[in-house]
Amino acid sequence: MKVGVLGSGDVGKALARGFVSRGHEVMVGTSDPPKLADFAREANCKTGSFAETAAFGEMIALATRGRATPKIIEDAGKQKFTGKVVIDVTNPLVFGEGPPTLDPSGTDSGGEQNQRTIPDAKVVKAFNTVGNQLFVDPKLPGGPPTMFIAGDDATAKRTVPDICKAWGWEVAHVGPISSAR
């Protein structure tokens, strides 16, 4: 499957490597594609703009800074997400004095906001509660860890668990996208 990963930080790179390791064709979307040339060679993937990557992917992973995600989706072109499974790995963290906080929290979530931003996409929240070093083939003392997923679309909630299981995770469906709170 062709997978578009939007975001080129550590999380996006870890996702790209994971998808490539399982035989997927991957493009990483970034604001400066030439800057990722070395990574693309090393990881055996392509790079492109956010718009190119959203068009490329049959499935899309959002690995952008949470609060920047709506603008990146807009820049990519909302219509390019229509009908696609979107794995939302974002966390809307606010950094300032003291520890980071989530905004929104409580009565809304980044996952819900992203689903509203791209209403014709099939958003599933996953991989946002673990460090990127554990995404693929996690080795923990108690055995396979559990990946919690939340989403509204039944088909997408079958697709994403297949990926999680292929990467070494057990899966727990925690409910609709509102369960991402």
C-alpha positions in Angstrom: 0.0 0.0 0.0 1.1 3.6 -0.6 1.4 5.4 2.7 1.8 9.2 3.0 3.4 10.3 6.3 2.8 14.0 7.0 5.5 15.2 9.3 9.3 14.7 9.2 10.3 14.8 12.8 11.3 11.8 14.9 7.7 10.5 14.9 7.2 10.8 11.2 10.6 9.2 10.5 9.8 6.3 12.8 6.4 5.7 11.1 8.1 5.8 7.7 10.7 3.3 8.7 7.9 1.1 10.1 5.8 1.1 7.0 8.8 0.5 4.7 9.9 -2.4 6.9 6.5 -4.1 6.3 6.7 -3.6 2.5 4.7 -0.4 2.0 5.7 2.3 -0.4 6.2 5.5 1.6 6.4 9.2 1.0 7.2 11.6 3.8 5.6 15.1 3.6 7.5 18.0 4.9 7.9 21.8 4.4 11.4 21.3 3.0 11.7 18.0 1.0 15.3 18.4 -0.1 16.3 18.6 3.5 15.3 14.9 3.9 17.3 13.6 1.0 19.7 11.6 3.3 16.9 10.2 5.3 14.9 9.2 2.2 17.9 7.2 0.9 18.6 5.6 4.2 14.9 4.7 4.8 14.2 3.7 1.2 11.3 6.2 0.9 10.3 9.3 -1.0 9.8 12.8 0.1 7.4 15.5 -1.1 5.4 18.5 -0.1 2.4 18.0 2.2 0.1 18.2 -0.9 2.2 15.7 -2.9 2.3 13.3 0.1 -1.5 13.6 0.7 -2.1 12.8 -3.0 0.4 9.9 -3.0 -1.0 8.1 0.1 -3.7 5.5 -0.2 -3.5 5.8 3.6 -2.2 8.8 5.5 -0.4 9.1 8.9 -0.6 12.5 10.6 2.7 13.0 12.5 2.8 16.7 12.7 2.9 19.0 15.7 -0.6 18.8 17.0 -1.5 22.5 17.0 0.0 22.9 13.5 -2.0 20.0 12.0 -5.1 21.9 10.8 -2.9 24.3 8.8 -0.9 21.4 7.3 -4.1 19.6 6.4 -5.3 22.8 4.7 -2.0 23.3 2.9 -2.1 19.6 1.7 -5.6 20.0 0.4 -8.5 18.6 2.4 -10.0 16.9 -0.7 -6.9 14.7 -0.9 -8.0 13.0 2.4 -11.4 12.0 1.1 -12.2 8.3 1.7 -8.8 7.6 3.1 -7.8 6.0 6.4 -5.9 8.6 8.4 -3.9 7.4 11.4 -3.7 10.4 13.7 -0.5 10.2 15.8 -0.7 13.9 16.9 -0.9 15.3 20.3 -2.0 19.0 20.7 0.6 19.9 23.2 1.1 23.5 24.4 4.6 24.3 25.7 5.3 27.1 28.1 6.1 27.5 31.7 6.0 24.2 33.5 5.1 20.8 31.9 3.3 20.7 28.5 -0.5 20.7 28.5 -3.1 19.5 26.1 -5.3 22.0 24.2 -8.0 21.0 23.7 -8.7 18.6 26.6 -11.7 17.5 28.5 -14.6 18.2 26.2 -12.7 17.9 22.8 -9.6 16.3 21.5 -7.1 16.8 18.7 -8.5 13.6 17.1 -12.0 15.0 17.0 -10.7 18.3 15.6 -8.8 16.5 12.9 -11.9 14.5 12.0 -14.0 17.7 11.8 -11.3 19.3 9.6 -11.3 16.4 7.2 -14.9 15.0 7.6 -14.7 12.8 4.6 -11.6 11.0 5.9 -11.6 8.0 8.2 -9.6 9.2 11.2 -8.3 6.7 13.7 -6.3 7.8 16.7 -3.3 5.5 17.4 0.4 5.5 18.3 0.1 8.8 20.1 0.5 7.4 23.6 3.8 5.7 23.2 7.3 6.8 22.3 8.3 6.5 18.7 11.2 4.1 19.6 8.5 1.5 20.4 6.3 1.9 17.3 7.7 -1.2 15.5 8.6 -4.5 17.2 8.3 -3.3 20.8 10.1 -5.5 23.3 8.7 -5.1 26.8 9.1 -7.5 29.7 5.4 -8.4 30.0 5.1 -9.4 26.4 3.3 -7.5 23.6 2.0 -4.2 24.7 -1.5 -2.9 23.9 -2.2 -0.1 21.4 -5.3 1.8 22.1 -7.2 3.0 19.0 -10.2 5.3 18.7 -12.2 6.1 15.6 -15.7 6.3 14.1 -15.3 4.3 10.8 -15.7 0.5 11.1 -13.5 -0.2 8.0 -10.7 2.0 9.3 -10.9 0.3 12.7 -10.1 -3.0 11.0 -7.3 -1.5 8.8 -5.3 0.2 11.6 -5.3 -2.8 14.0 -3.9 -4.9 11.1 -1.0 -2.5 11.0 -0.6 -2.4 14.7 -0.5 -6.2 14.9 2.0 -6.4 12.0 4.2 -4.1 14.0 4.0 -6.3 17.2 1.1 -4.8 19.1 -2.1 -6.2 20.6 -5.0 -3.8 20.0 -7.8 -2.4 22.1 -10.6 -0.5 20.5 -11.6 2.2 23.1 -14.5 3.6 21.2 -15.4 6.4 18.8 -13.0 9.3 18.0 -14.4 11.1 21.1 -12.6 8.5 23.2 -9.3 10.2 22.2 -9.9 12.7 24.9 
